[in-house]
Amino acid sequence: MKVIWIIAKRELKSFFDSLTAYIMLIIFLGLSGFFTWLYGSDVFLVGQASLQSFFAVAYWTLFFFTPAITMRTIAEEKRTGTIELILTKSVSDWQLIVGKYLACLMLIGVALLSTLPFYFTLTNIGPVDHGAVICGYLGLLLMSSAYISIGIFSSCITNNQIVSFLLSLLIGVFFLIIFQALSSNFTGVIGSILSYLSISDHYQSLSRGVIDSRDIIYFVSITVFALMMAESYLIRRNLSEK
Amino acid sequence: MDISVDGLTKYYDVQKAVDDISFTVKTGEILGFLGPNGAGKTTTMKILTCYIAASAGNVTIGSNNVKDDQEIIKKSIGYLPENNPLYTEMPVMEYLAYVAELQGVSASMMRERLGEMIRVCGLNEEKHKKIEELSKGYRQRVGLAQAMIHDPEILILDEPTSGLDPNQIVQIRELIKSLGKEKTVILSTHILPEVEATCDRILIINKGSIVADGTADTLRKQAQGQELLTVKIEGGTGDQVIKALQEIDTVQMVEPINKDNLTLTIQSKAEATSVKAIFDLCVAKKWYLMQLTPLETRLEDIFRDLTLN
């Protein structure tokens, strides 16, 4: 656990040392602020003191930004060879992956925290359903966690950041759109499995303020599964074949 | 901590990178790994450091096996990988502290170890710079520093002196030598004089197999077999001298290099030396012995012989 924390700390710091973190924060805040307050079905158009419009925007912005954060995690280490350096220290493959995952999650956490002024502004405008807001943030965090682990898995597969970025978008699109679209064409078990796999249902019920253990289990299991896939991909070199 | 490698084999897909090699290294020994590019040196080192798994064979480090006790082994090894990869966006001190923390250096020892590494590797003036701002030689020193930061019992160095200036090379060799007294060191290099200068034992590896194993001296003896001397004599005529030399019991062959000033190559019979006899002969005949040099087979020649075919 200590090792994971040491790695996560360094990774988070390296996000802020390079411009990655700042650019990501500015674009995320800019986009979500723009669509929450100024444009489209913003807060004033809806006419309710709710963050629904923010949650709807963040649903998409995070879909694009998470791969941008995760794309370099392992791919860059593979390209420069530092992966050999770190994995010959007393660090296991799993610790490295979880450390990277935590760092990305913390960065998303910082991004979400920086939208708290939206919430405070809203409380001054009208009565806010605090529970729904907390649930919405929880939903965003859980969804990001799933995207991050998918992103880290894609990053393990290649040593090219662009490939990793595109691959995680591709996998993401399945969960975001394709499973949903397919499910309407199937009936019975296949249809309900596909529908269960789609992110949007789970996210929407959370962002409306309904905490259902099935939704939480869904996001957590995607996260764990993708991280385990990432580890099994990374550790292949260190398993004697045959 | 002793390292013992037994029947190590590694395939990359169908290509055999390491082919059934076995050797042991004892504490206090510096082993030099020599071989042409692609001979399997780096692969072997990667297996020893638990980075990749062997296809077959056994590696035991201390009392631990690389298959089962990776955590313990990784802690007791300091490794400088090939091409010296580093987190270049980090400042030197921060990077070393990070590695030290990962390797379990306690907070109370941290300052002391960092200071020691900065001093030993001559990084004092560069310690606050980012690694990407450093020259190749300084990066190499950072690579060495991170390998030694937790005072490991085993050091595995893949081309430790590449990119260093001559002064630094001498310093690093001295350092490795002094470390080698109580630790187990394996280093690989292309620079042959370096092996002679630093290593107690040499392992030449070619196409995945060990082709020679021994000290520089034993390798030379094996390769050479018979004593070769270059001799220059004045005060006698050519034929007279050559004839007299050929009559010495231990001399097998006399071959003139230059007949005018009587420079000759003398080959002794197997396991015999003719140095004293030649000297005595010159004294008896009142010739002047201007030169008497043993002709050593250079390590380069041995290396070429063993790895070219």
Interface residues (C-beta under 8 A of the other chain):
Chain A: V3 I6 I7 R10 S14 D17 S18 T80 G81 T82 E84 L85 I86 L87 T88 K89 S90 V91 S92 R237 N238 L239 S240 E241 K242
Chain B: Y11 K46 T49 C50 Y51 I52 A53 A54 S55 A56 K67 Q70 E71 K74 K75 I77 Y79 P81 E82 N83 P85 L86 Y87 T88 E89 M90 Y98 V99 E101 L102 Q103 G104 Q146
